[in-house]
Amino acid sequence: MFLIPCPHCGPRAMNEFSYGGDATVTRPAAPGEASDGEWIEYLYLRDNPKGGHEELWQHIHGCRRWLRVSRDAVSHDVLGCVEATEAPS
Ligand SMILES: [Zn+2]
């Protein structure tokens, strides 16, 4: 278990949050013109790097905000946390 420093509620246990996926995935700019390959990449294909990740988490048992969390997937160290709409920390 690790703590996530919610910018609104302060440090909270990760089990107060729900994981929302990779924060670096971007929807095709022109969805109607995207190829099947672009949709497959957007919907299903993810990198799985060892180390740093940018992840979306929702504080479901707190402020209910969507957050962008920088986390080391090996050590589980949380390196930063900002609103999901902000630039990476
Ligand atoms: Zn919160």
PDB file of the backbone (N, CA, C, O) and the ligand in Angstrom, with CONECT records:
HET     ZN  A 101       1
ATOM      1  N   MET A   1       0.848  -1.180   0.000  1.00  0.00           N
ATOM      2  CA  MET A   1       0.000   0.000   0.000  1.00  0.00           C
ATOM      3  C   MET A   1       0.890   1.239   0.000  1.00  0.00           C
ATOM      4  O   MET A   1       1.971   1.241   0.589  1.00  0.00           O
ATOM      5  N   PHE A   2       0.424   2.285  -0.663  1.00  0.00           N
ATOM      6  CA  PHE A   2       1.173   3.530  -0.699  1.00  0.00           C
ATOM      7  C   PHE A   2       0.195   4.693  -0.518  1.00  0.00           C
ATOM      8  O   PHE A   2      -1.021   4.527  -0.610  1.00  0.00           O
ATOM      9  N   LEU A   3       0.758   5.865  -0.258  1.00  0.00           N
ATOM     10  CA  LEU A   3      -0.059   7.062  -0.070  1.00  0.00           C
ATOM     11  C   LEU A   3      -0.059   7.891  -1.345  1.00  0.00           C
ATOM     12  O   LEU A   3       0.957   7.980  -2.035  1.00  0.00           O
ATOM     13  N   ILE A   4      -1.191   8.493  -1.653  1.00  0.00           N
ATOM     14  CA  ILE A   4      -1.302   9.427  -2.769  1.00  0.00           C
ATOM     15  C   ILE A   4      -1.596  10.801  -2.175  1.00  0.00           C
ATOM     16  O   ILE A   4      -2.575  10.968  -1.447  1.00  0.00           O
ATOM     17  N   PRO A   5      -0.736  11.802  -2.489  1.00  0.00           N
ATOM     18  CA  PRO A   5      -0.948  13.141  -1.918  1.00  0.00           C
ATOM     19  C   PRO A   5      -1.988  13.929  -2.711  1.00  0.00           C
ATOM     20  O   PRO A   5      -1.644  14.732  -3.579  1.00  0.00           O
ATOM     21  N   CYS A   6      -3.251  13.693  -2.403  1.00  0.00           N
ATOM     22  CA  CYS A   6      -4.326  14.409  -3.098  1.00  0.00           C
ATOM     23  C   CYS A   6      -4.159  15.916  -2.860  1.00  0.00           C
ATOM     24  O   CYS A   6      -4.013  16.332  -1.711  1.00  0.00           O
ATOM     25  N   PRO A   7      -4.178  16.740  -3.910  1.00  0.00           N
ATOM     26  CA  PRO A   7      -4.002  18.184  -3.727  1.00  0.00           C
ATOM     27  C   PRO A   7      -5.146  18.828  -2.935  1.00  0.00           C
ATOM     28  O   PRO A   7      -4.996  19.949  -2.450  1.00  0.00           O
ATOM     29  N   HIS A   8      -6.276  18.145  -2.796  1.00  0.00           N
ATOM     30  CA  HIS A   8      -7.422  18.709  -2.079  1.00  0.00           C
ATOM     31  C   HIS A   8      -7.571  18.143  -0.669  1.00  0.00           C
ATOM     32  O   HIS A   8      -7.991  18.855   0.242  1.00  0.00           O
ATOM     33  N   CYS A   9      -7.230  16.875  -0.485  1.00  0.00           N
ATOM     34  CA  CYS A   9      -7.495  16.181   0.782  1.00  0.00           C
ATOM     35  C   CYS A   9      -6.227  15.864   1.565  1.00  0.00           C
ATOM     36  O   CYS A   9      -6.310  15.495   2.737  1.00  0.00           O
ATOM     37  N   GLY A  10      -5.054  15.999   0.945  1.00  0.00           N
ATOM     38  CA  GLY A  10      -3.811  15.629   1.606  1.00  0.00           C
ATOM     39  C   GLY A  10      -3.470  14.172   1.350  1.00  0.00           C
ATOM     40  O   GLY A  10      -4.166  13.501   0.586  1.00  0.00           O
ATOM     41  N   PRO A  11      -2.403  13.667   1.979  1.00  0.00           N
ATOM     42  CA  PRO A  11      -1.989  12.279   1.753  1.00  0.00           C
ATOM     43  C   PRO A  11      -3.067  11.298   2.230  1.00  0.00           C
ATOM     44  O   PRO A  11      -3.558  11.391   3.355  1.00  0.00           O
ATOM     45  N   ARG A  12      -3.417  10.364   1.356  1.00  0.00           N
ATOM     46  CA  ARG A  12      -4.431   9.359   1.682  1.00  0.00           C
ATOM     47  C   ARG A  12      -3.962   7.992   1.157  1.00  0.00           C
ATOM     48  O   ARG A  12      -3.192   7.907   0.201  1.00  0.00           O
ATOM     49  N   ALA A  13      -4.443   6.942   1.803  1.00  0.00           N
ATOM     50  CA  ALA A  13      -4.095   5.583   1.376  1.00  0.00           C
ATOM     51  C   ALA A  13      -4.627   5.314  -0.025  1.00  0.00           C
ATOM     52  O   ALA A  13      -5.704   5.781  -0.394  1.00  0.00           O
ATOM     53  N   MET A  14      -3.858   4.555  -0.796  1.00  0.00           N
ATOM     54  CA  MET A  14      -4.228   4.301  -2.190  1.00  0.00           C
ATOM     55  C   MET A  14      -5.566   3.586  -2.322  1.00  0.00           C
ATOM     56  O   MET A  14      -6.206   3.678  -3.369  1.00  0.00           O
ATOM     57  N   ASN A  15      -6.005   2.873  -1.281  1.00  0.00           N
ATOM     58  CA  ASN A  15      -7.292   2.179  -1.406  1.00  0.00           C
ATOM     59  C   ASN A  15      -8.500   3.130  -1.310  1.00  0.00           C
ATOM     60  O   ASN A  15      -9.642   2.682  -1.413  1.00  0.00           O
ATOM     61  N   GLU A  16      -8.258   4.428  -1.113  1.00  0.00           N
ATOM     62  CA  GLU A  16      -9.341   5.418  -1.225  1.00  0.00           C
ATOM     63  C   GLU A  16      -9.540   5.840  -2.678  1.00  0.00           C
ATOM     64  O   GLU A  16     -10.480   6.570  -2.994  1.00  0.00           O
ATOM     65  N   PHE A  17      -8.659   5.384  -3.556  1.00  0.00           N
ATOM     66  CA  PHE A  17      -8.654   5.822  -4.952  1.00  0.00           C
ATOM     67  C   PHE A  17      -8.979   4.650  -5.887  1.00  0.00           C
ATOM     68  O   PHE A  17      -8.823   3.483  -5.530  1.00  0.00           O
ATOM     69  N   SER A  18      -9.424   4.995  -7.069  1.00  0.00           N
ATOM     70  CA  SER A  18      -9.653   4.005  -8.112  1.00  0.00           C
ATOM     71  C   SER A  18      -8.721   4.312  -9.276  1.00  0.00           C
ATOM     72  O   SER A  18      -8.637   5.450  -9.737  1.00  0.00           O
ATOM     73  N   TYR A  19      -8.020   3.279  -9.746  1.00  0.00           N
ATOM     74  CA  TYR A  19      -7.081   3.443 -10.845  1.00  0.00           C
ATOM     75  C   TYR A  19      -7.838   3.678 -12.147  1.00  0.00           C
ATOM     76  O   TYR A  19      -8.805   2.977 -12.445  1.00  0.00           O
ATOM     77  N   GLY A  20      -7.395   4.663 -12.918  1.00  0.00           N
ATOM     78  CA  GLY A  20      -8.087   4.998 -14.155  1.00  0.00           C
ATOM     79  C   GLY A  20      -7.283   4.784 -15.418  1.00  0.00           C
ATOM     80  O   GLY A  20      -7.743   5.118 -16.510  1.00  0.00           O
ATOM     81  N   GLY A  21      -6.088   4.232 -15.286  1.00  0.00           N
ATOM     82  CA  GLY A  21      -5.319   3.899 -16.474  1.00  0.00           C
ATOM     83  C   GLY A  21      -4.156   4.831 -16.733  1.00  0.00           C
ATOM     84  O   GLY A  21      -3.851   5.727 -15.946  1.00  0.00           O
ATOM     85  N   ASP A  22      -3.523   4.588 -17.857  1.00  0.00           N
ATOM     86  CA  ASP A  22      -2.347   5.336 -18.309  1.00  0.00           C
ATOM     87  C   ASP A  22      -2.749   6.767 -18.658  1.00  0.00           C
ATOM     88  O   ASP A  22      -3.652   6.980 -19.467  1.00  0.00           O
ATOM     89  N   ALA A  23      -2.079   7.748 -18.051  1.00  0.00           N
ATOM     90  CA  ALA A  23      -2.433   9.153 -18.276  1.00  0.00           C
ATOM     91  C   ALA A  23      -1.822   9.715 -19.546  1.00  0.00           C
ATOM     92  O   ALA A  23      -2.104  10.859 -19.904  1.00  0.00           O
ATOM     93  N   THR A  24      -1.010   8.960 -20.223  1.00  0.00           N
ATOM     94  CA  THR A  24      -0.342   9.484 -21.413  1.00  0.00           C
ATOM     95  C   THR A  24      -1.078   9.129 -22.701  1.00  0.00           C
ATOM     96  O   THR A  24      -0.689   9.590 -23.774  1.00  0.00           O
ATOM     97  N   VAL A  25      -2.125   8.326 -22.617  1.00  0.00           N
ATOM     98  CA  VAL A  25      -2.865   7.922 -23.810  1.00  0.00           C
ATOM     99  C   VAL A  25      -3.720   9.083 -24.294  1.00  0.00           C
ATOM    100  O   VAL A  25      -4.418   9.716 -23.501  1.00  0.00           O
ATOM    101  N   THR A  26      -3.669   9.362 -25.578  1.00  0.00           N
ATOM    102  CA  THR A  26      -4.475  10.446 -26.131  1.00  0.00           C
ATOM    103  C   THR A  26      -5.420   9.910 -27.213  1.00  0.00           C
ATOM    104  O   THR A  26      -5.035   9.085 -28.042  1.00  0.00           O
ATOM    105  N   ARG A  27      -6.648  10.391 -27.183  1.00  0.00           N
ATOM    106  CA  ARG A  27      -7.664   9.995 -28.161  1.00  0.00           C
ATOM    107  C   ARG A  27      -7.271  10.544 -29.525  1.00  0.00           C
ATOM    108  O   ARG A  27      -6.725  11.644 -29.603  1.00  0.00           O
ATOM    109  N   PRO A  28      -7.533   9.804 -30.606  1.00  0.00           N
ATOM    110  CA  PRO A  28      -7.233  10.339 -31.936  1.00  0.00           C
ATOM    111  C   PRO A  28      -7.893  11.703 -32.138  1.00  0.00           C
ATOM    112  O   PRO A  28      -9.057  11.894 -31.786  1.00  0.00           O
ATOM    113  N   ALA A  29      -7.138  12.654 -32.708  1.00  0.00           N
ATOM    114  CA  ALA A  29      -7.618  14.033 -32.875  1.00  0.00           C
ATOM    115  C   ALA A  29      -8.864  14.107 -33.749  1.00  0.00           C
ATOM    116  O   ALA A  29      -9.764  14.904 -33.485  1.00  0.00           O
ATOM    117  N   ALA A  30      -8.916  13.287 -34.779  1.00  0.00           N
ATOM    118  CA  ALA A  30     -10.079  13.258 -35.671  1.00  0.00           C
ATOM    119  C   ALA A  30     -10.642  11.833 -35.628  1.00  0.00           C
ATOM    120  O   ALA A  30     -10.308  11.011 -36.481  1.00  0.00           O
ATOM    121  N   PRO A  31     -11.506  11.533 -34.627  1.00  0.00           N
ATOM    122  CA  PRO A  31     -11.963  10.152 -34.433  1.00  0.00           C
ATOM    123  C   PRO A  31     -12.599   9.525 -35.673  1.00  0.00           C
ATOM    124  O   PRO A  31     -12.410   8.336 -35.930  1.00  0.00           O
ATOM    125  N   GLY A  32     -13.338  10.304 -36.432  1.00  0.00           N
ATOM    126  CA  GLY A  32     -14.006   9.775 -37.615  1.00  0.00           C
ATOM    127  C   GLY A  32     -13.047   9.392 -38.733  1.00  0.00           C
ATOM    128  O   GLY A  32     -13.397   8.623 -39.629  1.00  0.00           O
ATOM    129  N   GLU A  33     -11.864   9.922 -38.673  1.00  0.00           N
ATOM    130  CA  GLU A  33     -10.878   9.653 -39.720  1.00  0.00           C
ATOM    131  C   GLU A  33      -9.787   8.688 -39.267  1.00  0.00           C
ATOM    132  O   GLU A  33      -8.905   8.341 -40.052  1.00  0.00           O
ATOM    133  N   ALA A  34      -9.838   8.249 -38.001  1.00  0.00           N
ATOM    134  CA  ALA A  34      -8.798   7.350 -37.481  1.00  0.00           C
ATOM    135  C   ALA A  34      -8.932   5.964 -38.108  1.00  0.00           C
ATOM    136  O   ALA A  34     -10.038   5.471 -38.334  1.00  0.00           O
ATOM    137  N   SER A  35      -7.806   5.360 -38.379  1.00  0.00           N
ATOM    138  CA  SER A  35      -7.801   4.014 -38.949  1.00  0.00           C
ATOM    139  C   SER A  35      -8.092   2.987 -37.859  1.00  0.00           C
ATOM    140  O   SER A  35      -8.053   3.304 -36.670  1.00  0.00           O
ATOM    141  N   ASP A  36      -8.381   1.759 -38.272  1.00  0.00           N
ATOM    142  CA  ASP A  36      -8.591   0.683 -37.297  1.00  0.00           C
ATOM    143  C   ASP A  36      -7.349   0.513 -36.431  1.00  0.00           C
ATOM    144  O   ASP A  36      -7.453   0.281 -35.227  1.00  0.00           O
ATOM    145  N   GLY A  37      -6.178   0.630 -37.046  1.00  0.00           N
ATOM    146  CA  GLY A  37      -4.925   0.487 -36.301  1.00  0.00           C
ATOM    147  C   GLY A  37      -4.767   1.559 -35.235  1.00  0.00           C
ATOM    148  O   GLY A  37      -4.299   1.276 -34.132  1.00  0.00           O
ATOM    149  N   GLU A  38      -5.157   2.796 -35.560  1.00  0.00           N
ATOM    150  CA  GLU A  38      -5.075   3.885 -34.577  1.00  0.00           C
ATOM    151  C   GLU A  38      -6.048   3.644 -33.416  1.00  0.00           C
ATOM    152  O   GLU A  38      -5.725   3.940 -32.266  1.00  0.00           O
ATOM    153  N   TRP A  39      -7.241   3.106 -33.717  1.00  0.00           N
ATOM    154  CA  TRP A  39      -8.205   2.812 -32.646  1.00  0.00           C
ATOM    155  C   TRP A  39      -7.714   1.670 -31.773  1.00  0.00           C
ATOM    156  O   TRP A  39      -7.848   1.715 -30.550  1.00  0.00           O
ATOM    157  N   ILE A  40      -7.150   0.656 -32.395  1.00  0.00           N
ATOM    158  CA  ILE A  40      -6.615  -0.475 -31.615  1.00  0.00           C
ATOM    159  C   ILE A  40      -5.514   0.020 -30.684  1.00  0.00           C
ATOM    160  O   ILE A  40      -5.460  -0.356 -29.513  1.00  0.00           O
ATOM    161  N   GLU A  41      -4.630   0.874 -31.224  1.00  0.00           N
ATOM    162  CA  GLU A  41      -3.548   1.409 -30.385  1.00  0.00           C
ATOM    163  C   GLU A  41      -4.116   2.244 -29.241  1.00  0.00           C
ATOM    164  O   GLU A  41      -3.653   2.127 -28.106  1.00  0.00           O
ATOM    165  N   TYR A  42      -5.108   3.083 -29.521  1.00  0.00           N
ATOM    166  CA  TYR A  42      -5.700   3.948 -28.490  1.00  0.00           C
ATOM    167  C   TYR A  42      -6.439   3.130 -27.432  1.00  0.00           C
ATOM    168  O   TYR A  42      -6.327   3.408 -26.239  1.00  0.00           O
ATOM    169  N   LEU A  43      -7.185   2.133 -27.866  1.00  0.00           N
ATOM    170  CA  LEU A  43      -8.034   1.394 -26.923  1.00  0.00           C
ATOM    171  C   LEU A  43      -7.315   0.296 -26.152  1.00  0.00           C
ATOM    172  O   LEU A  43      -7.622   0.052 -24.985  1.00  0.00           O
ATOM    173  N   TYR A  44      -6.349  -0.374 -26.805  1.00  0.00           N
ATOM    174  CA  TYR A  44      -5.823  -1.604 -26.203  1.00  0.00           C
ATOM    175  C   TYR A  44      -4.326  -1.639 -25.943  1.00  0.00           C
ATOM    176  O   TYR A  44      -3.889  -2.296 -24.999  1.00  0.00           O
ATOM    177  N   LEU A  45      -3.537  -0.960 -26.742  1.00  0.00           N
ATOM    178  CA  LEU A  45      -2.086  -1.144 -26.634  1.00  0.00           C
ATOM    179  C   LEU A  45      -1.496  -0.163 -25.634  1.00  0.00           C
ATOM    180  O   LEU A  45      -1.703   1.046 -25.729  1.00  0.00           O
ATOM    181  N   ARG A  46      -0.761  -0.703 -24.678  1.00  0.00           N
ATOM    182  CA  ARG A  46      -0.141   0.123 -23.649  1.00  0.00           C
ATOM    183  C   ARG A  46       1.320  -0.274 -23.492  1.00  0.00           C
ATOM    184  O   ARG A  46       1.677  -1.447 -23.603  1.00  0.00           O
ATOM    185  N   ASP A  47       2.161   0.730 -23.230  1.00  0.00           N
ATOM    186  CA  ASP A  47       3.533   0.459 -22.858  1.00  0.00           C
ATOM    187  C   ASP A  47       3.507  -0.028 -21.403  1.00  0.00           C
ATOM    188  O   ASP A  47       2.602   0.312 -20.642  1.00  0.00           O
ATOM    189  N   ASN A  48       4.483  -0.801 -21.043  1.00  0.00           N
ATOM    190  CA  ASN A  48       4.576  -1.260 -19.661  1.00  0.00           C
ATOM    191  C   ASN A  48       6.012  -1.068 -19.183  1.00  0.00           C
ATOM    192  O   ASN A  48       6.706  -2.033 -18.864  1.00  0.00           O
ATOM    193  N   PRO A  49       6.453   0.205 -19.137  1.00  0.00           N
ATOM    194  CA  PRO A  49       7.848   0.445 -18.772  1.00  0.00           C
ATOM    195  C   PRO A  49       8.113   0.137 -17.306  1.00  0.00           C
ATOM    196  O   PRO A  49       7.255   0.325 -16.443  1.00  0.00           O
ATOM    197  N   LYS A  50       9.304  -0.333 -17.054  1.00  0.00           N
ATOM    198  CA  LYS A  50       9.722  -0.557 -15.675  1.00  0.00           C
ATOM    199  C   LYS A  50      10.141   0.797 -15.119  1.00  0.00           C
ATOM    200  O   LYS A  50      10.983   1.474 -15.710  1.00  0.00           O
ATOM    201  N   GLY A  51       9.570   1.195 -14.004  1.00  0.00           N
ATOM    202  CA  GLY A  51       9.933   2.483 -13.405  1.00  0.00           C
ATOM    203  C   GLY A  51       8.785   3.462 -13.448  1.00  0.00           C
ATOM    204  O   GLY A  51       7.665   3.136 -13.054  1.00  0.00           O
ATOM    205  N   GLY A  52       9.064   4.680 -13.932  1.00  0.00           N
ATOM    206  CA  GLY A  52       8.104   5.767 -13.848  1.00  0.00           C
ATOM    207  C   GLY A  52       6.896   5.613 -14.746  1.00  0.00           C
ATOM    208  O   GLY A  52       7.014   5.225 -15.908  1.00  0.00           O
ATOM    209  N   HIS A  53       5.724   5.922 -14.192  1.00  0.00           N
ATOM    210  CA  HIS A  53       4.466   5.910 -14.925  1.00  0.00           C
ATOM    211  C   HIS A  53       3.720   7.199 -14.624  1.00  0.00           C
ATOM    212  O   HIS A  53       3.860   7.772 -13.544  1.00  0.00           O
ATOM    213  N   GLU A  54       2.929   7.648 -15.582  1.00  0.00           N
ATOM    214  CA  GLU A  54       1.949   8.718 -15.363  1.00  0.00           C
ATOM    215  C   GLU A  54       0.587   8.027 -15.389  1.00  0.00           C
ATOM    216  O   GLU A  54       0.208   7.428 -16.396  1.00  0.00           O
ATOM    217  N   GLU A  55      -0.137   8.112 -14.290  1.00  0.00           N
ATOM    218  CA  GLU A  55      -1.385   7.361 -14.159  1.00  0.00           C
ATOM    219  C   GLU A  55      -2.535   8.268 -13.748  1.00  0.00           C
ATOM    220  O   GLU A  55      -2.335   9.291 -13.094  1.00  0.00           O
ATOM    221  N   LEU A  56      -3.741   7.878 -14.143  1.00  0.00           N
ATOM    222  CA  LEU A  56      -4.950   8.570 -13.689  1.00  0.00           C
ATOM    223  C   LEU A  56      -5.531   7.802 -12.507  1.00  0.00           C
ATOM    224  O   LEU A  56      -5.655   6.578 -12.546  1.00  0.00           O
ATOM    225  N   TRP A  57      -5.882   8.533 -11.465  1.00  0.00           N
ATOM    226  CA  TRP A  57      -6.527   7.959 -10.291  1.00  0.00           C
ATOM    227  C   TRP A  57      -7.682   8.875  -9.908  1.00  0.00           C
ATOM    228  O   TRP A  57      -7.555  10.098  -9.969  1.00  0.00           O
ATOM    229  N   GLN A  58      -8.815   8.283  -9.511  1.00  0.00           N
ATOM    230  CA  GLN A  58      -9.925   9.081  -9.009  1.00  0.00           C
ATOM    231  C   GLN A  58     -10.043   8.879  -7.500  1.00  0.00           C
ATOM    232  O   GLN A  58     -10.029   7.746  -7.018  1.00  0.00           O
ATOM    233  N   HIS A  59     -10.159   9.977  -6.758  1.00  0.00           N
ATOM    234  CA  HIS A  59     -10.289   9.892  -5.302  1.00  0.00           C
ATOM    235  C   HIS A  59     -11.745   9.598  -4.968  1.00  0.00           C
ATOM    236  O   HIS A  59     -12.498  10.493  -4.583  1.00  0.00           O
ATOM    237  N   ILE A  60     -12.131   8.346  -5.118  1.00  0.00           N
ATOM    238  CA  ILE A  60     -13.546   7.961  -5.008  1.00  0.00           C
ATOM    239  C   ILE A  60     -14.078   8.044  -3.573  1.00  0.00           C
ATOM    240  O   ILE A  60     -15.281   8.219  -3.379  1.00  0.00           O
ATOM    241  N   HIS A  61     -13.206   7.922  -2.566  1.00  0.00           N
ATOM    242  CA  HIS A  61     -13.653   8.019  -1.174  1.00  0.00           C
ATOM    243  C   HIS A  61     -13.205   9.338  -0.555  1.00  0.00           C
ATOM    244  O   HIS A  61     -12.974   9.419   0.652  1.00  0.00           O
ATOM    245  N   GLY A  62     -13.085  10.356  -1.377  1.00  0.00           N
ATOM    246  CA  GLY A  62     -12.668  11.667  -0.914  1.00  0.00           C
ATOM    247  C   GLY A  62     -13.354  12.724  -1.747  1.00  0.00           C
ATOM    248  O   GLY A  62     -14.582  12.794  -1.797  1.00  0.00           O
ATOM    249  N   CYS A  63     -12.555  13.548  -2.402  1.00  0.00           N
ATOM    250  CA  CYS A  63     -13.083  14.683  -3.163  1.00  0.00           C
ATOM    251  C   CYS A  63     -13.663  14.282  -4.520  1.00  0.00           C
ATOM    252  O   CYS A  63     -14.295  15.101  -5.188  1.00  0.00           O
ATOM    253  N   ARG A  64     -13.453  13.024  -4.935  1.00  0.00           N
ATOM    254  CA  ARG A  64     -13.963  12.460  -6.196  1.00  0.00           C
ATOM    255  C   ARG A  64     -13.293  13.083  -7.427  1.00  0.00           C
ATOM    256  O   ARG A  64     -13.762  12.877  -8.546  1.00  0.00           O
ATOM    257  N   ARG A  65     -12.229  13.823  -7.244  1.00  0.00           N
ATOM    258  CA  ARG A  65     -11.517  14.433  -8.369  1.00  0.00           C
ATOM    259  C   ARG A  65     -10.651  13.392  -9.076  1.00  0.00           C
ATOM    260  O   ARG A  65     -10.188  12.425  -8.471  1.00  0.00           O
ATOM    261  N   TRP A  66     -10.447  13.622 -10.383  1.00  0.00           N
ATOM    262  CA  TRP A  66      -9.506  12.837 -11.160  1.00  0.00           C
ATOM    263  C   TRP A  66      -8.135  13.485 -11.037  1.00  0.00           C
ATOM    264  O   TRP A  66      -7.989  14.697 -11.190  1.00  0.00           O
ATOM    265  N   LEU A  67      -7.141  12.662 -10.760  1.00  0.00           N
ATOM    266  CA  LEU A  67      -5.787  13.140 -10.514  1.00  0.00           C
ATOM    267  C   LEU A  67      -4.809  12.440 -11.450  1.00  0.00           C
ATOM    268  O   LEU A  67      -5.026  11.314 -11.897  1.00  0.00           O
ATOM    269  N   ARG A  68      -3.736  13.150 -11.721  1.00  0.00           N
ATOM    270  CA  ARG A  68      -2.643  12.579 -12.509  1.00  0.00           C
ATOM    271  C   ARG A  68      -1.501  12.306 -11.523  1.00  0.00           C
ATOM    272  O   ARG A  68      -0.950  13.233 -10.930  1.00  0.00           O
ATOM    273  N   VAL A  69      -1.159  11.046 -11.358  1.00  0.00           N
ATOM    274  CA  VAL A  69      -0.169  10.623 -10.365  1.00  0.00           C
ATOM    275  C   VAL A  69       1.077  10.109 -11.085  1.00  0.00           C
ATOM    276  O   VAL A  69       0.996   9.245 -11.959  1.00  0.00           O
ATOM    277  N   SER A  70       2.223  10.655 -10.701  1.00  0.00           N
ATOM    278  CA  SER A  70       3.506  10.140 -11.191  1.00  0.00           C
ATOM    279  C   SER A  70       3.976   9.120 -10.167  1.00  0.00           C
ATOM    280  O   SER A  70       4.166   9.441  -8.994  1.00  0.00           O
ATOM    281  N   ARG A  71       4.162   7.877 -10.629  1.00  0.00           N
ATOM    282  CA  ARG A  71       4.466   6.808  -9.686  1.00  0.00           C
ATOM    283  C   ARG A  71       5.519   5.882 -10.283  1.00  0.00           C
ATOM    284  O   ARG A  71       5.519   5.609 -11.484  1.00  0.00           O
ATOM    285  N   ASP A  72       6.405   5.411  -9.433  1.00  0.00           N
ATOM    286  CA  ASP A  72       7.372   4.403  -9.836  1.00  0.00           C
ATOM    287  C   ASP A  72       6.712   3.042  -9.622  1.00  0.00           C
ATOM    288  O   ASP A  72       6.407   2.672  -8.488  1.00  0.00           O
ATOM    289  N   ALA A  73       6.494   2.309 -10.688  1.00  0.00           N
ATOM    290  CA  ALA A  73       5.767   1.045 -10.604  1.00  0.00           C
ATOM    291  C   ALA A  73       6.601  -0.064  -9.968  1.00  0.00           C
ATOM    292  O   ALA A  73       6.064  -1.122  -9.641  1.00  0.00           O
ATOM    293  N   VAL A  74       7.879   0.153  -9.792  1.00  0.00           N
ATOM    294  CA  VAL A  74       8.727  -0.858  -9.146  1.00  0.00           C
ATOM    295  C   VAL A  74       8.736  -0.630  -7.636  1.00  0.00           C
ATOM    296  O   VAL A  74       8.460  -1.548  -6.864  1.00  0.00           O
ATOM    297  N   SER A  75       9.054   0.592  -7.218  1.00  0.00           N
ATOM    298  CA  SER A  75       9.163   0.886  -5.784  1.00  0.00           C
ATOM    299  C   SER A  75       7.836   1.360  -5.182  1.00  0.00           C
ATOM    300  O   SER A  75       7.697   1.391  -3.960  1.00  0.00           O
ATOM    301  N   HIS A  76       6.866   1.726  -6.014  1.00  0.00           N
ATOM    302  CA  HIS A  76       5.572   2.307  -5.620  1.00  0.00           C
ATOM    303  C   HIS A  76       5.727   3.692  -4.990  1.00  0.00           C
ATOM    304  O   HIS A  76       4.797   4.188  -4.353  1.00  0.00           O
ATOM    305  N   ASP A  77       6.887   4.317  -5.163  1.00  0.00           N
ATOM    306  CA  ASP A  77       7.065   5.685  -4.697  1.00  0.00           C
ATOM    307  C   ASP A  77       6.207   6.611  -5.548  1.00  0.00           C
ATOM    308  O   ASP A  77       6.244   6.538  -6.776  1.00  0.00           O
ATOM    309  N   VAL A  78       5.437   7.480  -4.906  1.00  0.00           N
ATOM    310  CA  VAL A  78       4.645   8.482  -5.619  1.00  0.00           C
ATOM    311  C   VAL A  78       5.499   9.734  -5.725  1.00  0.00           C
ATOM    312  O   VAL A  78       5.922  10.295  -4.714  1.00  0.00           O
ATOM    313  N   LEU A  79       5.749  10.167  -6.949  1.00  0.00           N
ATOM    314  CA  LEU A  79       6.666  11.261  -7.206  1.00  0.00           C
ATOM    315  C   LEU A  79       5.958  12.589  -7.379  1.00  0.00           C
ATOM    316  O   LEU A  79       6.595  13.641  -7.339  1.00  0.00           O
ATOM    317  N   GLY A  80       4.646  12.554  -7.572  1.00  0.00           N
ATOM    318  CA  GLY A  80       3.888  13.787  -7.729  1.00  0.00           C
ATOM    319  C   GLY A  80       2.427  13.484  -7.977  1.00  0.00           C
ATOM    320  O   GLY A  80       2.061  12.372  -8.357  1.00  0.00           O
ATOM    321  N   CYS A  81       1.586  14.507  -7.754  1.00  0.00           N
ATOM    322  CA  CYS A  81       0.146  14.332  -7.950  1.00  0.00           C
ATOM    323  C   CYS A  81      -0.455  15.704  -8.231  1.00  0.00           C
ATOM    324  O   CYS A  81      -0.301  16.632  -7.437  1.00  0.00           O
ATOM    325  N   VAL A  82      -1.132  15.823  -9.350  1.00  0.00           N
ATOM    326  CA  VAL A  82      -1.794  17.074  -9.734  1.00  0.00           C
ATOM    327  C   VAL A  82      -3.174  16.754 -10.286  1.00  0.00           C
ATOM    328  O   VAL A  82      -3.510  15.588 -10.496  1.00  0.00           O
ATOM    329  N   GLU A  83      -3.967  17.783 -10.518  1.00  0.00           N
ATOM    330  CA  GLU A  83      -5.256  17.601 -11.182  1.00  0.00           C
ATOM    331  C   GLU A  83      -5.028  16.923 -12.527  1.00  0.00           C
ATOM    332  O   GLU A  83      -4.008  17.163 -13.172  1.00  0.00           O
ATOM    333  N   ALA A  84      -5.944  16.096 -12.950  1.00  0.00           N
ATOM    334  CA  ALA A  84      -5.784  15.366 -14.205  1.00  0.00           C
ATOM    335  C   ALA A  84      -5.666  16.299 -15.400  1.00  0.00           C
ATOM    336  O   ALA A  84      -5.074  15.930 -16.414  1.00  0.00           O
ATOM    337  N   THR A  85      -6.216  17.493 -15.296  1.00  0.00           N
ATOM    338  CA  THR A  85      -6.180  18.423 -16.414  1.00  0.00           C
ATOM    339  C   THR A  85      -4.889  19.238 -16.465  1.00  0.00           C
ATOM    340  O   THR A  85      -4.656  19.966 -17.430  1.00  0.00           O
ATOM    341  N   GLU A  86      -4.047  19.123 -15.432  1.00  0.00           N
ATOM    342  CA  GLU A  86      -2.779  19.872 -15.403  1.00  0.00           C
ATOM    343  C   GLU A  86      -1.682  19.092 -16.107  1.00  0.00           C
ATOM    344  O   GLU A  86      -1.802  17.891 -16.351  1.00  0.00           O
ATOM    345  N   ALA A  87      -0.615  19.804 -16.425  1.00  0.00           N
ATOM    346  CA  ALA A  87       0.550  19.167 -17.033  1.00  0.00           C
ATOM    347  C   ALA A  87       1.188  18.222 -16.021  1.00  0.00           C
ATOM    348  O   ALA A  87       0.995  18.386 -14.817  1.00  0.00           O
ATOM    349  N   PRO A  88       1.949  17.232 -16.498  1.00  0.00           N
ATOM    350  CA  PRO A  88       2.615  16.306 -15.585  1.00  0.00           C
ATOM    351  C   PRO A  88       3.460  17.020 -14.563  1.00  0.00           C
ATOM    352  O   PRO A  88       4.049  18.063 -14.844  1.00  0.00           O
ATOM    353  N   SER A  89       3.516  16.447 -13.359  1.00  0.00           N
ATOM    354  CA  SER A  89       4.313  17.044 -12.271  1.00  0.00           C
ATOM    355  C   SER A  89       5.772  16.667 -12.405  1.00  0.00           C
ATOM    356  O   SER A  89       6.594  17.075 -11.584  1.00  0.00           O
TER     357      SER A  89
HETATM  358 ZN    ZN A 101      -9.111  14.119  -2.663  1.00  0.00          ZN2+
END
